[in-house]
Amino acid sequence: MVSRYYKEDRYDLVVIETFTHKGQARSRSHKVGSAMVVKNGYMLFIPPGLAVSGRVMMVPEKSTLSEIDVLEAYQSAADEHGL
């Protein structure tokens, strides 16, 4: 079966963390999953065991990794940190 979805139909799910460092307001982003366009909306992929709360931003995907590669990267990072 040939997929009818293109790279433009894939998104990264990002949570923005705001904090202060030496009196300056700063922010950093954390990728918490990915999403893709399906017939009636979006399908979200959030790795098991990852608790996400607050505002989640969906931005066009910048990674060339496939979904399986991303999930394996999350799993190896979790294993490395003992989670």
Secondary structure, DSSP 8 states (H G I E B T S, - for coil): ------GGGEEEEEEEEEEEETTEEEEEEEEEEEEEEETTEEEEE--TT----S--EEEE------HHHHHHHHHHHHHHTT-
